Amino acid sequence: MMKLIFLTTALLSGAAAFNVHPRASCRISPRRGTLTLRMSDYDDSYPSDSSEDNHFTVQDGNAAIDVENKPSSAAESTVSSLMDYLPSSITSGPISASDRAAINEAVLKLEALNPTQDPVYSPLLNGVWNLRYAPRDLNNFSLGAVNEGYSPGLLALGLAQKLPAALVELGELQISISRAQPRIEAKIDVKLLGGSTEEVIVKARLEEVSGLRFTETYESASVLSRNIEIPEALQYSRDLYVSYVDDDILVVRDASGVPEILVRN
């Protein structure tokens, strides 16, 4: 009987010696000057194969580095791919057919991952955006073509490009979306030959139709502080669909399905 009690006590003591508390630190501390790897504050509320982020502290001498093992989400990966192919500016020049195809593929993938429900009502729309991609051709732009579906941004760009290239330098095209009507303001800074700065501005109204669709209606335009009169018959109105919006990217499509991509300023 005494032998049985002794054997049981020995087994329990051995098991306790090998029991590791789930919050205990694992430390590899070889010779001085080498890296020390410490996994601390492990939360045992998750299973061992949990997808939760793991943090490791890597210490070299007096310096400690927190390393996060965090895989990129599908949306982040797609946004990164899209940004690789977007031109740096809407005025950068023509886009190759292969880059255009890559942009279209990335946009389709991104739209399927849209994190914003009913984006038309989202406050994420408001702010200042840079128009980075709009595949419409402006080579034959004229005021008579205003009602052919040009966005306020492309209308502003078309008006600015009609100015003598030898006398002006065009800045970035920015699209501001605000809460008050007219909600859209497309603006391009124009630097004149003498050094002064003017603007080309186009304004439009946005009316909510559904959680995905706006009606966008031309309101006014000015070039170098002079109002441009566009006959009412030529003033456009178009349906605009918000297919993706997050903190950094906005994708809209017109009724024909042509996408425009904006990056938050």
Disulfide bonds with the S-S distance in Angstrom:
none
